[in-house]
């Protein structure tokens, strides 16, 4: 069932969200300071491309640098990526088959706003490895 949902997700909006994260990652990697944020964008791009069967958990070893980095991320890229999730989620709510996908899209908003200090793991292993 996860594969079917992932394929439907990919066709109905996941690919465009993936491209948004990819573009953000490329733009952020243009500067030396933005490279850690670009890497976070690339990590989330993979999650956005194939989200069912994976989940986001807090890393226990994340500290103050993650908090500061999240503020910078929010200003540089997080707000417009979250807007992409909101717009896509609303559009998916217009169809019956899109409602589960819309809910998944809305669940991606927190990680798009504040991605640092989080880890993407398989759903059957909901605890961070660190």
N, CA, C and O atoms as a GROMACS GRO file, in nm:
protein
  520
    1UNK      N    1   0.082  -0.119   0.000
    1UNK     CA    2   0.000   0.000   0.000
    1UNK      C    3   0.087   0.126   0.000
    1UNK      O    4   0.053   0.227  -0.062
    2UNK      N    5   0.202   0.119   0.072
    2UNK     CA    6   0.291   0.235   0.075
    2UNK      C    7   0.340   0.270  -0.064
    2UNK      O    8   0.350   0.388  -0.098
    3UNK      N    9   0.369   0.170  -0.145
    3UNK     CA   10   0.419   0.195  -0.280
    3UNK      C   11   0.311   0.262  -0.365
    3UNK      O   12   0.340   0.354  -0.441
    4UNK      N   13   0.187   0.216  -0.353
    4UNK     CA   14   0.077   0.276  -0.429
    4UNK      C   15   0.060   0.422  -0.389
    4UNK      O   16   0.047   0.509  -0.475
    5UNK      N   17   0.059   0.450  -0.259
    5UNK     CA   18   0.046   0.588  -0.212
    5UNK      C   19   0.162   0.673  -0.258
    5UNK      O   20   0.143   0.788  -0.296
    6UNK      N   21   0.283   0.618  -0.256
    6UNK     CA   22   0.400   0.694  -0.301
    6UNK      C   23   0.392   0.726  -0.450
    6UNK      O   24   0.430   0.836  -0.490
    7UNK      N   25   0.343   0.634  -0.530
    7UNK     CA   26   0.331   0.660  -0.675
    7UNK      C   27   0.224   0.767  -0.700
    7UNK      O   28   0.246   0.858  -0.780
    8UNK      N   29   0.111   0.756  -0.633
    8UNK     CA   30   0.006   0.857  -0.648
    8UNK      C   31   0.058   0.993  -0.600
    8UNK      O   32   0.035   1.095  -0.664
    9UNK      N   33   0.129   0.993  -0.488
    9UNK     CA   34   0.190   1.115  -0.434
    9UNK      C   35   0.284   1.178  -0.536
    9UNK      O   36   0.280   1.299  -0.558
   10UNK      N   37   0.366   1.097  -0.597
   10UNK     CA   38   0.464   1.145  -0.695
   10UNK      C   39   0.394   1.213  -0.813
   10UNK      O   40   0.438   1.318  -0.859
   11UNK      N   41   0.286   1.153  -0.860
   11UNK     CA   42   0.216   1.207  -0.976
   11UNK      C   43   0.137   1.334  -0.940
   11UNK      O   44   0.132   1.428  -1.019
   12UNK      N   45   0.077   1.337  -0.821
   12UNK     CA   46  -0.013   1.447  -0.787
   12UNK      C   47   0.055   1.565  -0.716
   12UNK      O   48  -0.015   1.653  -0.667
   13UNK      N   49   0.184   1.570  -0.710
   13UNK     CA   50   0.247   1.687  -0.651
   13UNK      C   51   0.381   1.664  -0.587
   13UNK      O   52   0.456   1.759  -0.567
   14UNK      N   53   0.414   1.542  -0.555
   14UNK     CA   54   0.540   1.515  -0.488
   14UNK      C   55   0.661   1.552  -0.572
   14UNK      O   56   0.763   1.596  -0.518
   15UNK      N   57   0.650   1.534  -0.703
   15UNK     CA   58   0.763   1.568  -0.790
   15UNK      C   59   0.791   1.717  -0.788
   15UNK      O   60   0.907   1.758  -0.787
   16UNK      N   61   0.686   1.800  -0.789
   16UNK     CA   62   0.705   1.945  -0.788
   16UNK      C   63   0.763   1.992  -0.655
   16UNK      O   64   0.846   2.083  -0.652
   17UNK      N   65   0.719   1.932  -0.546
   17UNK     CA   66   0.776   1.967  -0.416
   17UNK      C   67   0.922   1.924  -0.408
   17UNK      O   68   1.006   1.994  -0.352
   18UNK      N   69   0.952   1.807  -0.466
   18UNK     CA   70   1.091   1.761  -0.474
   18UNK      C   71   1.176   1.862  -0.548
   18UNK      O   72   1.287   1.895  -0.505
   19UNK      N   73   1.126   1.913  -0.660
   19UNK     CA   74   1.201   2.013  -0.736
   19UNK      C   75   1.221   2.141  -0.657
   19UNK      O   76   1.325   2.206  -0.669
   20UNK      N   77   1.122   2.179  -0.576
   20UNK     CA   78   1.136   2.298  -0.491
   20UNK      C   79   1.248   2.281  -0.390
   20UNK      O   80   1.329   2.372  -0.371
   21UNK      N   81   1.254   2.166  -0.324
   21UNK     CA   82   1.362   2.139  -0.230
   21UNK      C   83   1.496   2.129  -0.300
   21UNK      O   84   1.598   2.175  -0.248
   22UNK      N   85   1.497   2.070  -0.417
   22UNK     CA   86   1.620   2.060  -0.494
   22UNK      C   87   1.672   2.198  -0.532
   22UNK      O   88   1.791   2.226  -0.520
   23UNK      N   89   1.584   2.285  -0.578
   23UNK     CA   90   1.622   2.423  -0.612
   23UNK      C   91   1.674   2.497  -0.489
   23UNK      O   92   1.774   2.568  -0.497
   24UNK      N   93   1.605   2.482  -0.377
   24UNK     CA   94   1.651   2.546  -0.254
   24UNK      C   95   1.789   2.495  -0.215
   24UNK      O   96   1.874   2.574  -0.175
   25UNK      N   97   1.811   2.366  -0.226
   25UNK     CA   98   1.941   2.308  -0.193
   25UNK      C   99   2.052   2.361  -0.282
   25UNK      O  100   2.161   2.392  -0.235
   26UNK      N  101   2.023   2.371  -0.411
   26UNK     CA  102   2.124   2.422  -0.505
   26UNK      C  103   2.156   2.568  -0.474
   26UNK      O  104   2.272   2.606  -0.469
   27UNK      N  105   2.053   2.649  -0.453
   27UNK     CA  106   2.075   2.791  -0.422
   27UNK      C  107   2.151   2.809  -0.291
   27UNK      O  108   2.238   2.895  -0.281
   28UNK      N  109   2.118   2.729  -0.192
   28UNK     CA  110   2.186   2.741  -0.064
   28UNK      C  111   2.330   2.693  -0.070
   28UNK      O  112   2.415   2.743   0.003
   29UNK      N  113   2.359   2.598  -0.156
   29UNK     CA  114   2.496   2.546  -0.168
   29UNK      C  115   2.587   2.640  -0.248
   29UNK      O  116   2.708   2.615  -0.258
   30UNK      N  117   2.533   2.746  -0.304
   30UNK     CA  118   2.616   2.840  -0.379
   30UNK      C  119   2.712   2.917  -0.288
   30UNK      O  120   2.816   2.965  -0.333
   31UNK      N  121   2.677   2.927  -0.161
   31UNK     CA  122   2.765   2.994  -0.066
   31UNK      C  123   2.821   2.892   0.032
   31UNK      O  124   2.759   2.789   0.056
   32UNK      N  125   2.934   2.921   0.087
   32UNK     CA  126   2.996   2.830   0.184
   32UNK      C  127   2.910   2.820   0.310
   32UNK      O  128   2.894   2.712   0.366
   33UNK      N  129   2.855   2.932   0.352
   33UNK     CA  130   2.772   2.934   0.474
   33UNK      C  131   2.645   2.852   0.455
   33UNK      O  132   2.595   2.792   0.550
   34UNK      N  133   2.592   2.848   0.333
   34UNK     CA  134   2.466   2.780   0.308
   34UNK      C  135   2.476   2.632   0.283
   34UNK      O  136   2.374   2.565   0.271
   35UNK      N  137   2.598   2.576   0.275
   35UNK     CA  138   2.613   2.434   0.242
   35UNK      C  139   2.541   2.342   0.341
   35UNK      O  140   2.474   2.249   0.296
   36UNK      N  141   2.552   2.361   0.473
   36UNK     CA  142   2.477   2.272   0.563
   36UNK      C  143   2.326   2.277   0.541
   36UNK      O  144   2.256   2.177   0.554
   37UNK      N  145   2.276   2.397   0.507
   37UNK     CA  146   2.134   2.411   0.482
   37UNK      C  147   2.097   2.346   0.349
   37UNK      O  148   1.989   2.287   0.337
   38UNK      N  149   2.184   2.356   0.251
   38UNK     CA  150   2.161   2.290   0.123
   38UNK      C  151   2.155   2.139   0.138
   38UNK      O  152   2.072   2.073   0.076
   39UNK      N  153   2.244   2.086   0.220
   39UNK     CA  154   2.242   1.941   0.245
   39UNK      C  155   2.113   1.898   0.313
   39UNK      O  156   2.058   1.792   0.283
   40UNK      N  157   2.064   1.982   0.405
   40UNK     CA  158   1.935   1.953   0.471
   40UNK      C  159   1.823   1.955   0.368
   40UNK      O  160   1.731   1.872   0.373
   41UNK      N  161   1.829   2.049   0.274
   41UNK     CA  162   1.726   2.056   0.169
   41UNK      C  163   1.730   1.932   0.081
   41UNK      O  164   1.625   1.879   0.044
   42UNK      N  165   1.849   1.885   0.048
   42UNK     CA  166   1.860   1.764  -0.034
   42UNK      C  167   1.805   1.642   0.041
   42UNK      O  168   1.740   1.556  -0.018
   43UNK      N  169   1.831   1.635   0.172
   43UNK     CA  170   1.780   1.523   0.252
   43UNK      C  171   1.627   1.524   0.255
   43UNK      O  172   1.563   1.420   0.242
   44UNK      N  173   1.570   1.643   0.271
   44UNK     CA  174   1.424   1.653   0.276
   44UNK      C  175   1.365   1.632   0.137
   44UNK      O  176   1.252   1.585   0.125
   45UNK      N  177   1.439   1.667   0.032
   45UNK     CA  178   1.390   1.645  -0.104
   45UNK      C  179   1.366   1.496  -0.127
   45UNK      O  180   1.265   1.459  -0.187
   46UNK      N  181   1.456   1.412  -0.080
   46UNK     CA  182   1.436   1.268  -0.092
   46UNK      C  183   1.315   1.220  -0.015
   46UNK      O  184   1.241   1.132  -0.061
   47UNK      N  185   1.294   1.278   0.101
   47UNK     CA  186   1.178   1.242   0.183
   47UNK      C  187   1.049   1.289   0.116
   47UNK      O  188   0.948   1.219   0.120
   48UNK      N  189   1.052   1.406   0.056
   48UNK     CA  190   0.934   1.460  -0.011
   48UNK      C  191   0.901   1.381  -0.138
   48UNK      O  192   0.785   1.372  -0.177
   49UNK      N  193   1.002   1.327  -0.200
   49UNK     CA  194   0.980   1.250  -0.323
   49UNK      C  195   0.910   1.117  -0.294
   49UNK      O  196   0.829   1.072  -0.375
   50UNK      N  197   0.939   1.053  -0.179
   50UNK     CA  198   0.887   0.920  -0.146
   50UNK      C  199   0.856   0.915   0.004
   50UNK      O  200   0.930   0.850   0.078
   51UNK      N  201   0.750   0.984   0.052
   51UNK     CA  202   0.730   1.002   0.197
   51UNK      C  203   0.666   0.887   0.273
   51UNK      O  204   0.693   0.869   0.392
   52UNK      N  205   0.582   0.808   0.206
   52UNK     CA  206   0.512   0.704   0.280
   52UNK      C  207   0.608   0.590   0.316
   52UNK      O  208   0.684   0.543   0.232
   53UNK      N  209   0.602   0.549   0.441
   53UNK     CA  210   0.693   0.446   0.489
   53UNK      C  211   0.812   0.505   0.564
   53UNK      O  212   0.897   0.431   0.613
   54UNK      N  213   0.818   0.637   0.574
   54UNK     CA  214   0.923   0.703   0.649
   54UNK      C  215   0.862   0.809   0.739
   54UNK      O  216   0.752   0.858   0.713
   55UNK      N  217   0.933   0.845   0.843
   55UNK     CA  218   0.885   0.947   0.937
   55UNK      C  219   1.001   1.034   0.983
   55UNK      O  220   1.118   0.999   0.964
   56UNK      N  221   0.968   1.146   1.045
   56UNK     CA  222   1.067   1.240   1.096
   56UNK      C  223   1.067   1.233   1.247
   56UNK      O  224   0.962   1.239   1.310
   57UNK      N  225   1.186   1.221   1.306
   57UNK     CA  226   1.201   1.219   1.452
   57UNK      C  227   1.305   1.324   1.493
   57UNK      O  228   1.392   1.361   1.414
   58UNK      N  229   1.294   1.369   1.616
   58UNK     CA  230   1.390   1.464   1.671
   58UNK      C  231   1.520   1.392   1.702
   58UNK      O  232   1.519   1.279   1.752
   59UNK      N  233   1.630   1.457   1.674
   59UNK     CA  234   1.761   1.402   1.713
   59UNK      C  235   1.789   1.444   1.856
   59UNK      O  236   1.772   1.561   1.892
   60UNK      N  237   1.832   1.349   1.936
   60UNK     CA  238   1.858   1.379   2.077
   60UNK      C  239   1.986   1.459   2.098
   60UNK      O  240   2.000   1.528   2.199
   61UNK      N  241   2.078   1.452   2.002
   61UNK     CA  242   2.204   1.523   2.019
   61UNK      C  243   2.204   1.662   1.957
   61UNK      O  244   2.308   1.729   1.955
   62UNK      N  245   2.090   1.707   1.905
   62UNK     CA  246   2.082   1.842   1.846
   62UNK      C  247   2.077   1.945   1.958
   62UNK      O  248   2.005   1.927   2.057
   63UNK      N  249   2.152   2.050   1.942
   63UNK     CA  250   2.158   2.152   2.047
   63UNK      C  251   2.130   2.291   1.994
   63UNK      O  252   2.051   2.310   1.902
   64UNK      N  253   2.198   2.387   2.054
   64UNK     CA  254   2.178   2.528   2.020
   64UNK      C  255   2.213   2.559   1.874
   64UNK      O  256   2.143   2.639   1.812
   65UNK      N  257   2.318   2.499   1.816
   65UNK     CA  258   2.345   2.529   1.675
   65UNK      C  259   2.228   2.492   1.583
   65UNK      O  260   2.204   2.561   1.484
   66UNK      N  261   2.156   2.386   1.614
   66UNK     CA  262   2.040   2.349   1.534
   66UNK      C  263   1.931   2.454   1.546
   66UNK      O  264   1.864   2.487   1.447
   67UNK      N  265   1.913   2.506   1.664
   67UNK     CA  266   1.812   2.610   1.686
   67UNK      C  267   1.846   2.737   1.607
   67UNK      O  268   1.760   2.794   1.540
   68UNK      N  269   1.971   2.778   1.614
   68UNK     CA  270   2.016   2.897   1.539
   68UNK      C  271   2.005   2.870   1.389
   68UNK      O  272   1.960   2.957   1.313
   69UNK      N  273   2.046   2.752   1.347
   69UNK     CA  274   2.038   2.716   1.206
   69UNK      C  275   1.895   2.712   1.156
   69UNK      O  276   1.868   2.750   1.041
   70UNK      N  277   1.802   2.668   1.240
   70UNK     CA  278   1.661   2.665   1.201
   70UNK      C  279   1.606   2.805   1.178
   70UNK      O  280   1.525   2.826   1.087
   71UNK      N  281   1.650   2.900   1.258
   71UNK     CA  282   1.606   3.039   1.238
   71UNK      C  283   1.657   3.092   1.104
   71UNK      O  284   1.583   3.156   1.030
   72UNK      N  285   1.783   3.063   1.074
   72UNK     CA  286   1.840   3.105   0.946
   72UNK      C  287   1.768   3.035   0.830
   72UNK      O  288   1.735   3.098   0.729
   73UNK      N  289   1.742   2.905   0.846
   73UNK     CA  290   1.671   2.828   0.743
   73UNK      C  291   1.533   2.888   0.718
   73UNK      O  292   1.491   2.903   0.603
   74UNK      N  293   1.462   2.921   0.825
   74UNK     CA  294   1.328   2.977   0.813
   74UNK      C  295   1.329   3.103   0.728
   74UNK      O  296   1.240   3.123   0.645
   75UNK      N  297   1.429   3.187   0.746
   75UNK     CA  298   1.439   3.311   0.670
   75UNK      C  299   1.479   3.284   0.525
   75UNK      O  300   1.423   3.346   0.434
   76UNK      N  301   1.574   3.193   0.502
   76UNK     CA  302   1.627   3.172   0.367
   76UNK      C  303   1.537   3.086   0.279
   76UNK      O  304   1.522   3.116   0.160
   77UNK      N  305   1.478   2.982   0.332
   77UNK     CA  306   1.406   2.888   0.244
   77UNK      C  307   1.280   2.829   0.306
   77UNK      O  308   1.187   2.795   0.232
   78UNK      N  309   1.273   2.816   0.435
   78UNK     CA  310   1.165   2.742   0.498
   78UNK      C  311   1.026   2.795   0.472
   78UNK      O  312   0.932   2.718   0.452
   79UNK      N  313   1.012   2.926   0.473
   79UNK     CA  314   0.877   2.982   0.460
   79UNK      C  315   0.816   2.954   0.323
   79UNK      O  316   0.697   2.924   0.314
   80UNK      N  317   0.897   2.963   0.215
   80UNK     CA  318   0.835   2.942   0.084
   80UNK      C  319   0.817   2.792   0.055
   80UNK      O  320   0.728   2.755  -0.022
   81UNK      N  321   0.898   2.707   0.115
   81UNK     CA  322   0.876   2.563   0.100
   81UNK      C  323   0.749   2.521   0.175
   81UNK      O  324   0.673   2.437   0.127
   82UNK      N  325   0.727   2.580   0.293
   82UNK     CA  326   0.604   2.551   0.368
   82UNK      C  327   0.482   2.601   0.290
   82UNK      O  328   0.378   2.535   0.291
   83UNK      N  329   0.494   2.715   0.224
   83UNK     CA  330   0.384   2.764   0.142
   83UNK      C  331   0.354   2.668   0.027
   83UNK      O  332   0.238   2.650  -0.011
   84UNK      N  333   0.457   2.606  -0.028
   84UNK     CA  334   0.437   2.506  -0.132
   84UNK      C  335   0.359   2.386  -0.080
   84UNK      O  336   0.273   2.332  -0.150
   85UNK      N  337   0.389   2.343   0.042
   85UNK     CA  338   0.315   2.232   0.102
   85UNK      C  339   0.170   2.271   0.128
   85UNK      O  340   0.079   2.192   0.107
   86UNK      N  341   0.149   2.393   0.175
   86UNK     CA  342   0.012   2.438   0.201
   86UNK      C  343  -0.068   2.444   0.071
   86UNK      O  344  -0.181   2.394   0.066
   87UNK      N  345  -0.012   2.504  -0.032
   87UNK     CA  346  -0.083   2.516  -0.160
   87UNK      C  347  -0.112   2.379  -0.220
   87UNK      O  348  -0.222   2.355  -0.269
   88UNK      N  349  -0.014   2.290  -0.217
   88UNK     CA  350  -0.034   2.157  -0.272
   88UNK      C  351  -0.136   2.078  -0.188
   88UNK      O  352  -0.218   2.006  -0.244
   89UNK      N  353  -0.130   2.093  -0.057
   89UNK     CA  354  -0.226   2.024   0.030
   89UNK      C  355  -0.368   2.070   0.007
   89UNK      O  356  -0.461   1.989   0.005
   90UNK      N  357  -0.387   2.200  -0.011
   90UNK     CA  358  -0.522   2.252  -0.038
   90UNK      C  359  -0.571   2.200  -0.173
   90UNK      O  360  -0.687   2.160  -0.185
   91UNK      N  361  -0.484   2.201  -0.273
   91UNK     CA  362  -0.525   2.150  -0.404
   91UNK      C  363  -0.560   2.001  -0.397
   91UNK      O  364  -0.655   1.957  -0.462
   92UNK      N  365  -0.486   1.924  -0.320
   92UNK     CA  366  -0.515   1.780  -0.307
   92UNK      C  367  -0.646   1.755  -0.233
   92UNK      O  368  -0.710   1.652  -0.255
   93UNK      N  369  -0.685   1.846  -0.145
   93UNK     CA  370  -0.810   1.829  -0.071
   93UNK      C  371  -0.933   1.841  -0.161
   93UNK      O  372  -1.043   1.804  -0.120
   94UNK      N  373  -0.916   1.891  -0.281
   94UNK     CA  374  -1.029   1.908  -0.372
   94UNK      C  375  -1.080   1.776  -0.429
   94UNK      O  376  -1.191   1.770  -0.482
   95UNK      N  377  -1.001   1.670  -0.418
   95UNK     CA  378  -1.044   1.539  -0.468
   95UNK      C  379  -1.050   1.441  -0.352
   95UNK      O  380  -0.977   1.456  -0.254
   96UNK      N  381  -1.135   1.343  -0.363
   96UNK     CA  382  -1.148   1.243  -0.257
   96UNK      C  383  -1.020   1.161  -0.243
   96UNK      O  384  -0.973   1.136  -0.132
   97UNK      N  385  -0.963   1.120  -0.355
   97UNK     CA  386  -0.841   1.039  -0.351
   97UNK      C  387  -0.722   1.120  -0.299
   97UNK      O  388  -0.624   1.063  -0.251
   98UNK      N  389  -0.730   1.252  -0.310
   98UNK     CA  390  -0.619   1.337  -0.268
   98UNK      C  391  -0.618   1.370  -0.120
   98UNK      O  392  -0.518   1.423  -0.071
   99UNK      N  393  -0.724   1.341  -0.048
   99UNK     CA  394  -0.729   1.379   0.094
   99UNK      C  395  -0.620   1.312   0.177
   99UNK      O  396  -0.556   1.382   0.257
  100UNK      N  397  -0.594   1.181   0.164
  100UNK     CA  398  -0.482   1.124   0.241
  100UNK      C  399  -0.347   1.186   0.204
  100UNK      O  400  -0.259   1.201   0.288
  101UNK      N  401  -0.333   1.221   0.077
  101UNK     CA  402  -0.210   1.284   0.032
  101UNK      C  403  -0.198   1.425   0.087
  101UNK      O  404  -0.089   1.472   0.118
  102UNK      N  405  -0.311   1.493   0.098
  102UNK     CA  406  -0.311   1.628   0.154
  102UNK      C  407  -0.270   1.624   0.301
  102UNK      O  408  -0.194   1.709   0.347
  103UNK      N  409  -0.320   1.527   0.374
  103UNK     CA  410  -0.283   1.513   0.515
  103UNK      C  411  -0.133   1.487   0.527
  103UNK      O  412  -0.067   1.545   0.614
  104UNK      N  413  -0.080   1.402   0.441
  104UNK     CA  414   0.065   1.378   0.442
  104UNK      C  415   0.141   1.506   0.407
  104UNK      O  416   0.247   1.532   0.463
  105UNK      N  417   0.087   1.584   0.316
  105UNK     CA  418   0.150   1.709   0.278
  105UNK      C  419   0.153   1.807   0.395
  105UNK      O  420   0.254   1.874   0.419
  106UNK      N  421   0.043   1.814   0.468
  106UNK     CA  422   0.039   1.903   0.584
  106UNK      C  423   0.135   1.857   0.694
  106UNK      O  424   0.186   1.939   0.771
  107UNK      N  425   0.160   1.727   0.703
  107UNK     CA  426   0.256   1.675   0.801
  107UNK      C  427   0.400   1.711   0.766
  107UNK      O  428   0.488   1.705   0.851
  108UNK      N  429   0.425   1.747   0.640
  108UNK     CA  430   0.559   1.788   0.597
  108UNK      C  431   0.590   1.934   0.630
  108UNK      O  432   0.705   1.976   0.620
  109UNK      N  433   0.490   2.010   0.668
  109UNK     CA  434   0.511   2.153   0.695
  109UNK      C  435   0.610   2.177   0.809
  109UNK      O  436   0.700   2.259   0.793
  110UNK      N  437   0.599   2.109   0.925
  110UNK     CA  438   0.696   2.136   1.032
  110UNK      C  439   0.840   2.109   0.992
  110UNK      O  440   0.929   2.186   1.029
  111UNK      N  441   0.867   2.001   0.919
  111UNK     CA  442   1.004   1.971   0.879
  111UNK      C  443   1.051   2.067   0.771
  111UNK      O  444   1.171   2.092   0.759
  112UNK      N  445   0.960   2.122   0.694
  112UNK     CA  446   1.002   2.221   0.594
  112UNK      C  447   1.035   2.354   0.659
  112UNK      O  448   1.117   2.430   0.608
  113UNK      N  449   0.972   2.384   0.771
  113UNK     CA  450   1.001   2.509   0.841
  113UNK      C  451   1.127   2.499   0.926
  113UNK      O  452   1.209   2.591   0.926
  114UNK      N  453   1.143   2.390   0.997
  114UNK     CA  454   1.254   2.375   1.092
  114UNK      C  455   1.318   2.237   1.075
  114UNK      O  456   1.290   2.147   1.155
  115UNK      N  457   1.404   2.217   0.974
  115UNK     CA  458   1.454   2.083   0.945
  115UNK      C  459   1.575   2.039   1.026
  115UNK      O  460   1.599   1.919   1.040
  116UNK      N  461   1.650   2.131   1.079
  116UNK     CA  462   1.773   2.093   1.149
  116UNK      C  463   1.740   2.035   1.286
  116UNK      O  464   1.650   2.084   1.354
  117UNK      N  465   1.812   1.932   1.324
  117UNK     CA  466   1.785   1.865   1.451
  117UNK      C  467   1.682   1.755   1.436
  117UNK      O  468   1.632   1.702   1.536
  118UNK      N  469   1.649   1.722   1.313
  118UNK     CA  470   1.554   1.615   1.285
  118UNK      C  471   1.621   1.511   1.196
  118UNK      O  472   1.717   1.540   1.125
  119UNK      N  473   1.568   1.390   1.202
  119UNK     CA  474   1.622   1.280   1.123
  119UNK      C  475   1.507   1.206   1.057
  119UNK      O  476   1.401   1.189   1.116
  120UNK      N  477   1.528   1.162   0.935
  120UNK     CA  478   1.427   1.087   0.861
  120UNK      C  479   1.461   0.939   0.872
  120UNK      O  480   1.569   0.896   0.833
  121UNK      N  481   1.366   0.862   0.927
  121UNK     CA  482   1.389   0.720   0.951
  121UNK      C  483   1.272   0.639   0.895
  121UNK      O  484   1.164   0.694   0.874
  122UNK      N  485   1.291   0.509   0.871
  122UNK     CA  486   1.179   0.425   0.829
  122UNK      C  487   1.070   0.423   0.936
  122UNK      O  488   1.100   0.431   1.055
  123UNK      N  489   0.946   0.412   0.895
  123UNK     CA  490   0.833   0.413   0.989
  123UNK      C  491   0.837   0.298   1.088
  123UNK      O  492   0.785   0.311   1.199
  124UNK      N  493   0.897   0.187   1.050
  124UNK     CA  494   0.904   0.074   1.142
  124UNK      C  495   1.017   0.090   1.243
  124UNK      O  496   1.031   0.007   1.333
  125UNK      N  497   1.097   0.195   1.231
  125UNK     CA  498   1.202   0.228   1.328
  125UNK      C  499   1.187   0.374   1.370
  125UNK      O  500   1.269   0.457   1.331
  126UNK      N  501   1.083   0.406   1.448
  126UNK     CA  502   1.052   0.548   1.475
  126UNK      C  503   1.147   0.615   1.575
  126UNK      O  504   1.116   0.724   1.623
  127UNK      N  505   1.259   0.555   1.606
  127UNK     CA  506   1.353   0.619   1.698
  127UNK      C  507   1.479   0.655   1.625
  127UNK      O  508   1.528   0.579   1.541
  128UNK      N  509   1.533   0.773   1.656
  128UNK     CA  510   1.656   0.818   1.591
  128UNK      C  511   1.770   0.724   1.626
  128UNK      O  512   1.772   0.664   1.734
  129UNK      N  513   1.864   0.711   1.536
  129UNK     CA  514   1.977   0.621   1.558
  129UNK      C  515   2.084   0.687   1.644
  129UNK      O  516   2.178   0.621   1.686
  130UNK      N  517   2.070   0.812   1.669
  130UNK     CA  518   2.172   0.883   1.750
  130UNK      C  519   2.120   0.916   1.886
  130UNK      O  520   2.192   0.975   1.966
   0.00000   0.00000   0.00000
